[in-house]
Amino acid sequence: MACSRILGTGKYLPPKVVTNFDVMKMMETTDEFIVERTGVRRRRHAEADWAASDLAVEACKAAVADAGLTLDQIDLLIMNTITPDHADPGCAFFLQAKLGLPGIAVLDIRQQCAGLIYGLSIADHFIRAGTYRHVLVVCAEVLSTRIDGSYDGRNIAILLGDGAGAVVVGPADGTDKGIRSTLLHADGSGAKALYTAAPGSALGRKEHINKDDIDAGRIHFRMDGKAVFNGGVEKMSGAVFESLRVNGLTLADIDVLVPHQANLRMLEAIVARTGFPKEKVYLNVEEYGNIASASLPIAFDEARACGMIRDGSLVLLVAFGSGFVWGSALIQQ
Ligand SMILES: CC(C)(COP(=O)(O)OP(=O)(O)OC[C@H]1O[C@@H](n2cnc3c(N)ncnc32)[C@H](O)[C@@H]1OP(=O)(O)O)[C@@H](O)C(=O)NCCC(=O)NCCS
């Protein structure tokens, strides 16, 4: 019997649609390259005055309403983002103020694209321990603020979109529904395969950031595309098999697989490697691009909304992100 379950989900996507042809105006690339290598056709971009916390507010309100709760019933707020409102303090504080929840505990996590999996695990453990009753986990990204269209930045820039997704976790209260397992992994030896060098304290000098960091592009994502691609295929496929093994299941037992929407080619490779039927895999990467941590909760919410995930469905979530970080969550919805 599970101890906690997902009570509600919500998402927010900014209305502005940015096609590959719009991206071609920002950098030297082609629609053909983007579609062939990543499968992405469109993504959303937030307006300039929308911060990560603003997108998160909308997703949180939707998730809390979907759970049949009110915001004042939330005991812990967990936020994951790689595009925080400010360098510090954590983005959860700014979100908390906007949600009007003074006094409750907040937690910023930096688990990159696996933020939902780690957030669910933390929520599950706090609820099992009886510390908190209702935990709100939100992932929000404004990756459009981090587009570098230079030669060194365009391999990742073409993927990026904006959005937010949230889930409310609460007690399973004796139902069959619930979080069956969360399995978490990381391997920091791969941290520089996708990272942003500056600002930082490991730059060999006493300045956290300087003009040369900007001129040299150290403030932008730098990605070894092949290492990330291969890592994502291997770790997300491994996460599927690990969850099946730990839970004593076979592929046929899983109703829906919701993977981190990194890149369509990567997801097709995972489908091929695991033998998972493609029609049971929820995909929206063509429509929204890669929204880092927000991709997974948005996909989960949409898979519920379109009826692919129903009451009682056994759903496997898998994610992989820079760090490297990866894992799975098995959920009886
Ligand atoms: C991004 C990706 C499509 C790039 O493909 P790749 O073959 O690995 O690309 P490389 O960086 O090795 O570059 C190959 C060529 O494509 C070019 N290229 C890279 N990005 C490009 C772009 N946006 N437009 C046009 N050409 C591009 C490179 O300049 C290079 O050309 P060159 O050999 O003439 O210098 C691929 O690496 C990938 O999908 N990686 C995983 C990315 C991902 O999912 N990240 C998110 C993880 S959460």
The ligand as an ORCA input file, in Angstrom:
! r2SCAN-3c Opt
* xyz 0 1
  C      21.961     18.869    -30.257
  C      22.198     17.772    -31.302
  C      20.981     17.692    -32.192
  C      23.382     18.163    -32.121
  O      23.715     17.077    -32.980
  P      25.230     16.586    -33.030
  O      25.383     15.762    -34.227
  O      25.609     16.012    -31.715
  O      25.906     17.971    -33.213
  P      27.381     18.414    -32.969
  O      27.365     19.402    -31.830
  O      28.339     17.274    -32.896
  O      27.566     19.164    -34.325
  C      27.463     18.496    -35.587
  C      27.342     19.575    -36.625
  O      26.050     20.177    -36.543
  C      26.208     21.568    -36.397
  N      25.155     22.112    -35.579
  C      25.004     22.027    -34.243
  N      23.912     22.691    -33.876
  C      23.365     23.195    -34.991
  C      22.234     23.975    -35.252
  N      21.438     24.401    -34.276
  N      21.959     24.288    -36.528
  C      22.730     23.909    -37.530
  N      23.840     23.174    -37.351
  C      24.140     22.826    -36.092
  C      27.544     21.740    -35.730
  O      28.068     23.025    -35.944
  C      28.356     20.692    -36.411
  O      28.761     21.131    -37.673
  P      30.313     21.117    -38.063
  O      30.689     19.661    -37.998
  O      30.300     21.695    -39.431
  O      30.988     21.952    -37.042
  C      22.459     16.422    -30.626
  O      23.730     16.405    -30.051
  C      21.494     16.113    -29.554
  O      20.343     15.943    -29.792
  N      21.987     16.002    -28.300
  C      21.166     15.819    -27.151
  C      20.640     17.131    -26.763
  C      19.631     17.069    -25.675
  O      18.682     16.353    -25.728
  N      19.855     17.904    -24.672
  C      18.965     18.061    -23.624
  C      19.244     17.112    -22.532
  S      18.166     17.322    -21.206
*
